[in-house]
Amino acid sequence: MTSIANETQSTAKERSPITVKTVLMNKWFLYAVSLTCFFGLWDYVAYKKILGSSLARPLEVVEYMGYMITHRLAGNSLWGHVWASTRRILIGFSIASLVAVPLGLMMALNKYVNAIVKPIFDLMKPMPPIAWISISILWFGIGEPSKVFIIIIGTFVPCLLNSYNGVRLVEPELYDVVRVLGGNRRDEILQVCFPAAFPSIFAGLQISLSIAWTCVLAAELVSARSGLGYVIIKGMNLGRPAMVLGGMVAIALAALLTSQLVGLLEKVLCPWKREIEGL
């Protein structure tokens, strides 16, 4: 069916014949090969005890994760520990993003705010979040506030930096188009600046979320009675590799889920973002 007014044409895609080459080049087939090789190598190394008895086989990890779901560790099942870590992530990540994103936009749009905030930000930016663990315990004790504080520190920098750069890297020609059409400064910000900066902002949120899981794990390894970091350190102390790897797998799955949720939010809020086909 052809539409002359919209200059669009929709045609049915012809199915190409299935050959050995198309199967070998199919991305889902390559995904399956990659995962099979990874788990096969893991199982072989564990079975041959190349790393000694410190590496559990994949099936043992799955079985122990099933055991942790039905049995409690320090008063929580595996789901309880997953939720404990996720709750800390959500609180710290939300606080950091709600402060850092608007502050980064203001720094990029207002030279006075930039002059006040940037020197302090540049001073704090190189400092690794893990370095704050000791001082956070001194300030807030070993409870929840210290863990949330570490997450805020770790996620603040990427959120602010990407928001700042997202505005600074907008093409100047786009602003010229708004002025030619009779727009004012408000139109430039709302119609050009924010929409163009959104992809960069969400890239910063994705990076911050990844760092948040690193920070919560480090905080829980030091002082916690719940969370996946506690599961991992407990497994190490008890000499149970399956428990350690089970906690690591749970972290990977939880981090993947939260990352996918941020990705879905990005598609809703900025549907104009271009995607590179084939990636």
N, C-alpha and C positions, 0 to 999 in steps of 0.2 A: 504494500500500500504506500502511495506517494502523496505527500502533502506539499503543494507548490508554495503555499503561504509561508509555511515554516521552513521550507527548504530542507526537509528531512525525508529520509527514506528508510523504511524498515523492511528488511528482507530476511527470510529464513536462512539460517546458516546451514550449509551443506555439511553433512557428516563425512569426515575423511575416513577412508578405510583403515581398519585396525591392522597394523603391522608390528613386527618385532621392534622396529625403531621407535614407533609412537609409544609403545608400552614402556620401553627403556627410558624414554625421555619424559614420561609422564611424571609430574611432580609428586603425586601421591605414591607412585611406585618408588621414587627416590627417597621419599620420607620413610617408607616401610623398610627399605634397604638400610638407610642410615640408622634407624632405631634398632633393627635386627643386629647389625654389626656392633653397635654400642653395647647392647645387653649381652650379646654373645661373647664379646671380649671381656666384659665385666664378669660374667659367669665363669669363663675359662680361667681368668686370673684368680678368682676366689676359690675355684675347685682345685686348682693346682697349688694353692697357697703360696703364690709367688710373693705376696706381701705378708706372708705368715697367716696367722689366724685373725688378723685385724680387719679383714674385709669379708663381709657376709655376702652370700649369693643373692641374686635378685628375688628368687622365690622365698628365701628366708626373710628378707626385708618385708615382702608383702604379707607373709604369715604373721610377722611380729606386729605389723601395723594393724592387722585384724585383731590381734590379741589386745593391743592398746585401746582399740575402740570399745571392747567389751570389759576391760579391766581398768581400774583407776590407778593413777600415779599421783601421789601427793593430793589426793582428793578430787582429781579431774581425769576424765577419759581423754583420748586423743582429741576428740572434738572440743573438749573444754580448753585444752592447751592451745589448739588452733585459734579458738575464739579469743582467748586471753591476748595472744600476740596480735591478732587482727584488730581487736578493740584499741590497743595501744597505737597501732598504726593509724587507724581512722582518726583518733583524737589528735595525735601529733601532726599528721599530714594535713588535716583540715585547718588547724590553727596556723600552721606555717604558710599554707597556700592562700588563706584568706588575708594574711598580712603581707606576704611577700609579693604576690601578683599585683595588687593595687599600688604598692610602694614602688615596684619596678616600673610600672606604667607612668607613675607620677615623676619618677626620676628622669625618664626619657622625654617627658612632655614639658617639664618645668626645670629650667636651669638652676633655680635657687634651691629646690629640693635636691637636685643632683649634687650641687656643691656642698650641701650639708651632710647628706647620707653617704655619698660615694667614698670619702676618705675612711669612714668607719667600716663600711662594707669591704673595701679593699684590704683593710687590716685583718678582718675576721675571715675573709674568704679562703686563704691558704691553710687555715688551721683545720686539721682533720676532726670530724665529729667524735671519734673514739677518744681523743685527748680530753674531752669534756666529762668523761664518765666519773673520774675521781672527784672533780669539783662539784658535779651534780649530786653525788652521794653526800658530800659535805653540806651542800645547801639544802637538799630536799630529803635526805635520808635514803633508805633502801626501798621505799614504797613506790607507788605508781607515778607520782610526779617526776621523780628522777628519770624514769624510763621514757616518759612522754617528752621531757625536756631534751633528752638526747636525740629523739626523733625530730623534734622541731629544729634543733640546731643543724641536723644533717640534711633536712629537706628544704630549709629556708634558702640556701644559696642557689641551687639550680632553678628554683621557682622565680626568684628575683632576677637572676641573670638572664634567663630566657625571655622573661617579660620585657626587660630593659632592651635587650638586643632585638626582640621582635618588632618593637616600635622603631628603633634606630635604623633598621635595615629595610624599612619600607621604601620603595622606589619613589624618589621626589616627583617623577612625572605623574604619578597618581594624584598627588596634591594639586599639581598644575591643572589637571583635568577638572577637578572640583572647582577651582577658582574660575576657570574659563566658563563653566556652566553656572556661575553666579553663586557658588557656595561660600559659606563663611568658615571661620575656624572650627566652630562646633560641627559643621558638616564634615570637615576634613577628619576630625577625630572619630566621629560616629560612623561615617560612611566608608572611610578608607583605613584609618589607623587601626582601630580595633579589629575589624575583620581580617586585615592583613597580618596582624600580630597573633591572632588566635592559634594558628598551627604551631608557631614557636612556643607559645605559652603551654600548649598541651604537650609538646615535646619535653619541656621542662618539668611538667607534672609527671610524665612517665619516668624520667630520670630520677626525680625526687622520690617516687614510689619505690623504685628499685633500691635507692640508698636507704629508704626508711626501713626496709626489711633487714638490711645489713646492720643498721643502728639498733633495732629492737633485739636482734640476735645477740649483738655484743653486750647490750644492757642486761639481757636475761642470763647471759653466761656468768656475769659478775655477781648479781644478787637478784634472785627470783625464786618463787615457789610455784610458779605457773608459767606457761608459755613454751613455745617450741625450743627456745634456747635452753630452758631448764631441762627439757627432755633430752637434748643432745648432751649436755654436761653430765646429767645423771647416767646416761648410757656409757659415757666415757669412764666415769668413776666406777661403775659396776662391771666394766669390761665386756659390754654387749654391743658389738659392731652393728647388729641388726637394729638395735634401738637408736643408735646414732644416725645411721643411714635412713631409718624410718622418719626421724625428725627432719632430716634434710629434705627428703622427698616431700613431706608435708609442707615444708616452707616453700619449696618450688611450686607446688600445686596452688597453694594459697596466694603466692605472689603472682602467678600466672592469671588467676581468677581476678584479682584486683586490677591488674594491668589491663585485662580485657574489658573490665567495667569502665575504666577511664577511656579506653579506645572507643567504646560505644557512645559515651558521653560526648567525645570529640566529634563523632559522625553526626550526632544530633545537633550540636551547637554550631559546627562549621561544615555544612555539607558541601561547600564550594571548594574544599581542599582537594588539590589534585593528587592523584595516586599514580605512581609509575607502574605501568602494566607489566606483568611478568615477575614482580617482586612480592 
